């Protein structure tokens, strides 16, 4: 018997070219931007924590700013993670997933 994996039909499409590697400058820019975005998250933790310690709950005046700071800080973490992880390499054409 023949192996169907080793046969290529006439309608076989060639694999797409691999993506170009990301430059080191872009990765550094992403990490620096992510670190800058971490600063509002740190301020949100400090002011939110101080508000909870002083009054037992977050004041309604500062709650939206704390939430916004936390969202921006999470965005910084995601940006740093994406810069370090990089693009996922496509699978080799001869291997199975």
Residue, then its C-alpha position, 0 to 999 in steps of 0.5 A: x500500500x502507498x502512504x497518502x501523506x507522501x503523495x502530493x496531488x496536482x492540486x497541492x498548494x505550495x506552503x506560504x512563505x514564513x513571516x519576516x522576523x520582527x526587528x529588534x528596534x520594534x521589540x525594544x519599542x514595545x517593551x519600553x512602551x509596555x513599561x511606561x503603561x505599567x506606571x498608571x497601573x502602579x498608581x492605581x494600585x497605590x491610590x486604590x489601596x490607600x483609599x481602601x485602607x483609609x476608608x474601608x472602601x474605594x471612594x466613588x470619586x476615585x473608583x473610575x480612575x483606579x479602574x482606568x489605571x488598572x486597565x492601562x496597566x494590564x495593557x502594558x503587561x500584554x504589550x510586554x508579553x507580546x514583545x517577548x513572545x514574538x510571532x509564532x513560527x509556522x509549522x514545518x510543512x512535513x510535520x503533523x500538528 
